Amino acid sequence: MSADDSRRSDAKTLEAVALAAGVSRATVSRVVNGSTRVKPDTRAGVEKAIRRLGYIPNRAARSLVTRRTDSVGLVIPEPTTKLFGDPFFPRLIRGINAVLGEADQLLVLLTPQSAHDEEQLGDYLSSGHLDGAMLVSLHGDDPLPSFLAERGVPVVVGGRPMRGTPVDFVDVDNVQGALAAVQHLLSIGRRRIVTVTGPLDMAPAQDRLAGYRDALARAGIDHDPALELSGDFDQATARDAVERFISAGGEFDAVFAASDAMALGAMTAIRRADRRIPQDVAVVGYDDSALALSSDPPLSSVRQPIEEMGREMARALLAQLGRSREVPRSVVLATELVVRGSSGGDASVRGK
């Protein structure tokens, strides 16, 4: 069916709804397009006729009137293996979809894999193909938030923007979460605490490292760069990093990993070295994902409200779509440390 045929078909259905509701086709169109210039009782009658006839508005025809696509993008510049393998992203998407679904908005997933891809994506978004975008897992001084904001595209960033771009963003208190994790390890007598960081070109990884260092400083312990191992939120990378540390004769009695996946990788390396968890080495992760509950012993972890982060991002974007742009808004969500068997808690604990 051509676009003209689709619009003619939609017009005929509008007429059927108008006839059933006893109103004009223009009134039905105003209801479908969300106009406020319709009396509540009239709107109710039209909506009842729409439900009875099973009418589904033609989005293409509607967009000609509203200049909206009723679709927004979620931009995740990560390899697809990471996108579908990291438990963070499904939980974030679940939260986003919960809010967008209530607003009858469609979510379009965009996964640029290179700087060239991002450049094309910026042009695509600024050309009005989508109504706005949410950006997560940005690395380094990514120019995309600034590019979109300067062109008036509604945009929300998940996590603190590295560039300090004046855009809406939603984050969790990564510094405080890491601080609580390391203070817990210190409270059970651990002093040689290894951390496995995320990629340090990402704000969450930087903030979790800052929280780790802050906890040591408050305890009067100088941070030792040899105890700071580089990771990328990947289980295998963390396992290899801890194995190299052990092989080099590194001494430690605890690990704080910046993600649950990396904590599990560290636990594998610790066991291969014939050390016990938590008796010899206590371990705390970050995310409180399903991985934390499936490990043996159950993993202590910093719970971050990932689904709520997704919901807040969607709400922030919908707020931009519903009004003229105001001063950028930031939301920072609290974290919670959940202590389990990997750091000496009750090994039977399965979350709160």
Secondary structure as GFF3:
##gff-version 3
##sequence-region A 1 352
A	DSSP	alpha_helix	3	21	.	.	.	ID=ss1
A	DSSP	alpha_helix	25	32	.	.	.	ID=ss2
A	DSSP	alpha_helix	40	53	.	.	.	ID=ss3
A	DSSP	alpha_helix	59	66	.	.	.	ID=ss4
A	DSSP	beta_strand	71	75	.	.	.	ID=ss5
A	DSSP	alpha_helix	80	85	.	.	.	ID=ss6
A	DSSP	alpha_helix	88	102	.	.	.	ID=ss7
A	DSSP	beta_strand	106	110	.	.	.	ID=ss8
A	DSSP	alpha_helix	115	126	.	.	.	ID=ss9
A	DSSP	beta_strand	133	135	.	.	.	ID=ss10
A	DSSP	alpha_helix	144	150	.	.	.	ID=ss11
A	DSSP	beta_strand	155	158	.	.	.	ID=ss12
A	DSSP	beta_strand	168	172	.	.	.	ID=ss13
A	DSSP	alpha_helix	174	187	.	.	.	ID=ss14
A	DSSP	beta_strand	193	197	.	.	.	ID=ss15
A	DSSP	alpha_helix	203	218	.	.	.	ID=ss16
A	DSSP	three_ten_helix	225	227	.	.	.	ID=ss17
A	DSSP	beta_strand	228	230	.	.	.	ID=ss18
A	DSSP	alpha_helix	235	247	.	.	.	ID=ss19
A	DSSP	beta_strand	254	257	.	.	.	ID=ss20
A	DSSP	alpha_helix	260	272	.	.	.	ID=ss21
A	DSSP	beta_strand	282	287	.	.	.	ID=ss22
A	DSSP	alpha_helix	290	294	.	.	.	ID=ss23
A	DSSP	beta_strand	300	303	.	.	.	ID=ss24
A	DSSP	alpha_helix	306	321	.	.	.	ID=ss25
A	DSSP	beta_strand	330	333	.	.	.	ID=ss26
A	DSSP	beta_strand	336	338	.	.	.	ID=ss27
A	DSSP	three_ten_helix	341	343	.	.	.	ID=ss28
###
